[in-house]
């Protein structure tokens, strides 16, 4: 039987064995945001392989390719979303393209973030944002349109 960590690489919902009541949990993808260092958590099945020219930049414009690249051949792993005023894309970095988001593949890190999400404690709520805590991590759940992620996680440096 699969556990939450096994599910991370599978794009579907699985039964969590510890509940054994038919309850389900989500298959997560963890991405390091190069802009601010936060770890962003999304659903694995949101991210699809697509041509780069089917993605959007931070201003809602379709991404173009340099003259020396064939855009239809360059495949990326991306999640296209609506931020309330523009389409945008969360593209993961790989060998062919450098992006704002790097997928976390270290199993120890993944296990730690899964544990944090499963054991987070509610800390408070402001307009549109619920805040949780796990050890030295602050976990936020935003309902704002510009936040595509399920959760953002960052270390509390205080």
C-alpha positions in Angstrom: 0.0 0.0 0.0 1.3 3.5 -0.8 2.0 6.2 1.7 1.9 10.0 1.2 5.5 10.2 0.2 5.0 7.5 -2.5 2.0 9.4 -3.9 4.1 12.6 -4.5 5.2 11.2 -7.9 1.7 9.9 -8.8 -0.8 12.2 -10.5 -3.9 10.9 -8.7 -5.6 10.7 -5.4 -4.8 7.7 -3.3 -6.3 6.2 -0.1 -4.1 7.0 2.9 -3.4 3.7 4.7 -3.3 5.2 8.2 -7.0 6.2 8.1 -8.2 3.0 6.5 -11.7 4.6 6.3 -11.6 5.5 2.6 -10.4 9.0 3.3 -8.2 10.5 0.6 -5.3 12.8 0.5 -3.7 14.9 -2.2 -0.5 14.1 -4.3 1.8 17.1 -3.8 4.5 18.7 -5.8 7.0 20.8 -3.8 8.7 23.7 -5.7 11.4 26.0 -4.4 10.7 29.6 -5.4 14.0 31.2 -6.5 12.6 34.7 -6.0 12.0 34.4 -2.2 13.1 31.0 -1.1 9.6 29.8 -0.2 8.5 26.3 -0.8 5.3 26.2 -2.8 3.0 23.2 -2.6 0.7 22.3 -5.5 -1.2 19.3 -6.8 1.0 17.0 -8.9 -1.6 16.7 -11.6 -1.8 20.4 -12.2 1.5 20.3 -13.9 1.5 19.1 -17.5 4.2 18.8 -20.2 3.4 21.3 -23.0 5.3 23.4 -25.6 6.9 26.5 -24.1 4.8 28.6 -26.5 1.6 27.5 -24.7 2.8 29.2 -21.4 2.4 32.7 -20.1 4.9 35.2 -18.7 4.3 37.4 -15.5 2.4 39.9 -17.6 -0.1 37.5 -19.2 1.6 37.4 -22.6 2.3 34.1 -24.4 5.9 33.2 -24.1 7.8 33.5 -27.3 11.0 31.8 -28.3 14.3 33.3 -29.5 14.9 33.2 -33.2 17.3 30.3 -32.8 14.8 28.1 -31.0 11.9 26.1 -32.3 9.3 26.9 -29.7 7.0 24.0 -30.7 9.8 21.5 -29.9 10.8 22.9 -26.5 8.7 21.0 -24.0 8.3 22.3 -20.4 6.4 21.1 -17.3 4.0 23.9 -16.5 0.8 24.8 -14.7 -1.2 27.6 -16.4 -3.6 29.5 -14.1 -5.7 32.7 -14.0 -4.4 35.2 -11.4 -7.6 37.4 -11.5 -6.5 39.6 -14.3 -4.0 37.6 -16.5 -3.1 34.1 -17.4 0.3 33.1 -15.9 2.4 29.9 -15.9 4.3 28.2 -13.1 7.1 26.5 -15.1 9.5 24.1 -13.4 13.2 24.2 -14.2 14.9 21.3 -16.0 18.0 20.7 -18.1 16.6 22.7 -21.0 15.1 25.7 -19.3 15.9 27.8 -16.2 12.8 28.9 -14.3 11.6 30.6 -11.1 10.5 27.2 -9.7 12.8 24.3 -9.0 11.2 21.0 -8.1 12.4 19.5 -4.8 13.4 15.9 -5.4 15.4 15.2 -2.2 13.3 12.6 -0.4 14.3 13.7 3.1 13.1 17.3 2.3 9.9 16.0 0.8 9.2 13.8 3.8 9.7 16.8 6.1 7.3 19.0 4.2 4.7 16.2 4.0 5.1 15.8 7.8 4.7 19.6 8.2 1.5 19.6 6.2 0.0 16.6 8.0 0.9 18.0 11.5 0.5 21.8 11.1 -1.2 23.7 13.8 -3.5 26.6 13.1 -2.0 29.9 14.3 -4.3 32.6 12.9 -6.2 34.1 10.0 -6.1 37.5 8.3 -8.0 38.6 5.2 -7.7 35.8 2.7 -4.8 34.0 4.4 -4.7 31.2 7.0 -1.4 30.7 8.9 -0.2 27.5 10.4 3.0 26.5 12.2 5.1 23.3 12.3 8.4 23.5 14.3 10.3 26.4 12.7 8.1 26.6 9.6 5.3 29.0 8.8 2.7 27.6 6.4 0.3 29.8 4.7 -2.9 29.0 2.8 -4.1 31.9 0.6 -7.4 32.3 -1.2 -6.2 35.2 -3.2 -6.4 34.7 -7.0 -2.7 35.5 -7.6 -1.7 32.6 -5.3 -1.8 29.4 -7.5 -0.3 27.2 -4.8 -2.2 25.2 -2.1 0.4 26.3 0.6 3.5 28.3 0.8 6.1 27.3 3.4 9.0 29.3 4.7 11.3 29.2 7.7 10.6 31.5 10.6 13.9 33.3 11.2 12.7 35.0 14.4 
